Amino acid sequence: MLKVKLRNLSSPLSLILLAFTLIFSNPTIAQDAADEAATTATETPAADGVGDAAAGEALFKANCAACHKLYKRATGPALFGVGDKYDRDWLYRWIKNSQELIQSGDAQAVAIFEEYNQSVMTAFPQLSNEDIDNIIAYTYTPKPEPTIANGPGGDNGGGGGSGVSNNIILGVLALVFVMLVVMLFLVTKTLKRIAEANGVVYPEKEPRTPLWKAFAQNQFLVLVTSIFLLLAAGYFGYGYLMQVGIDQGYAPVQPIHYSHKIHAGANQIDCNYCHSSARKSKHSGIPSLNVCMNCHKNIAEYNGELDPELGYTKEFYDGEIQKLYAAVGWDEATQSYTGEEKPVKWVRIHNLPDFAYFNHSQHVTVAGIECQKCHGPVEEMEIMRQHAPLTMGWCINCHRETNVNMAGNEYYEKIHEELAKKYGVDQVTAAQMGGLECGKCHY
């Protein structure tokens, strides 16, 4: 039996072993004790042990959060560590009836009233001293450490330090594949050398007719293939041209990130509150920024659910609120407008051709159609997108399937009865009412 010496195998095998060592290695990263000590050394006010912070959190969010923040000024002052700033008995009197304390001439109460532009604080006589103690205990909650985020889709630095980079794994796998190809080439070359040394003769291959020449000589096959290619080209060409101007799924990046999932979903804000013109106008309209400020004068921080995997962190949402403040010229420190406004260049998503007429009020107010019928589940959309194709065929199908609401419509009661008898139905659709006439949408 012949022995073949493959001297080149030792080097590829060693590289493969090295590659698997890199893949399955899992080094640990030491933490810097000095940084941790510096973080814990930050001085914060100390609670006096009076009150239940957990119960105070619920009371704070129900009664105080609309005007006060813990760590920065809002409509009222920041309340972090407020128990160290004022006497406890004075706080009881101030919270239960601040106006009575001001009218009594209390110097401290008058100074606060003047500092905040004589804004009247809501009285809370229903809160007991124990409730106020609980709220004060909650105000000693330490400020959370900020997390580093690079926005949606950003890289946060490797995700924990214990995994292996995908680029390293792909690189090692590519190296292993190359080594296997080299090994197969060396084995094939060696086997050919052995065969030649033992006098093995390879039979000569008969010349074959090239495939293209055999295809060209078969006229029937050429004809069938040509017809098939022409039909396929017509089919795909027609399908491509019919997609021109259809932007279904279009979800552009807006200058200020607005989450319908948070506003219409989590907070259940009615669509017509922001798009009020949809009830009485052809267009739904883009809400003016003063509509946003109706709420965001007092909401400067996001405290809802987060999706850090997609980059939607608290810092990201807070940054978008700051963009809103910059656009309207709102000074959060003084709680007033500076007059320095910046236009927001919103990107339009739903855009019908100029020759197509669509009236929002006719569908929203008269027909009572929900916004989700055309715009999809907007309450679930983090980034707004075009849900429907908005083609003529899509509109016509809706008119054929949607029944007209006849209840309370005495003006059309007679014509409804006549059309119901004509079509032999109990419910008349929008199409049977003339919803398929060209002039309804094109004029």
Secondary structure, 3 states (H helix, E strand, C coil): CCCCCCHHHHHHHHHHHHHHHHHHCCCCCCCCHHHHHHHHCCCCCCCCCCCCHHHHHHHHHHHCCCCCCCCCCCCCCCCCCHHHCCCHHHHHHHHHCHHHHHHCCCHHHHHHHHHCCCCCCCCCCCCCHHHHHHHHHHCCCCCCCCCCCCCCCCCCCCCCCCCCCHHHHHHHHHHHHHHHHHHHHHHHHHHHHHHHHCCCCCCCCCCCCCHHHHHHHCHHHHHHHHHHHHHHHHHHHHHHHCCCCCCCCCCCCCCCCCCHHHHHHHCCCCHHHHCHHHHCCCCCCCCCHHHHHHHHCCCCCCCCCCEHHHCECHHHHHHHHHHHHHHHCEECCCCEECCCCCCCCCCCCCCCCCCCCCCHHHHHHHCCCCCHHHHCCHHHCCCCCCCCCCCHHHHHHHHHHCECCCCCCHHHHHHHHHHHHHHCCCCCECHHHHHCCHHHHCC
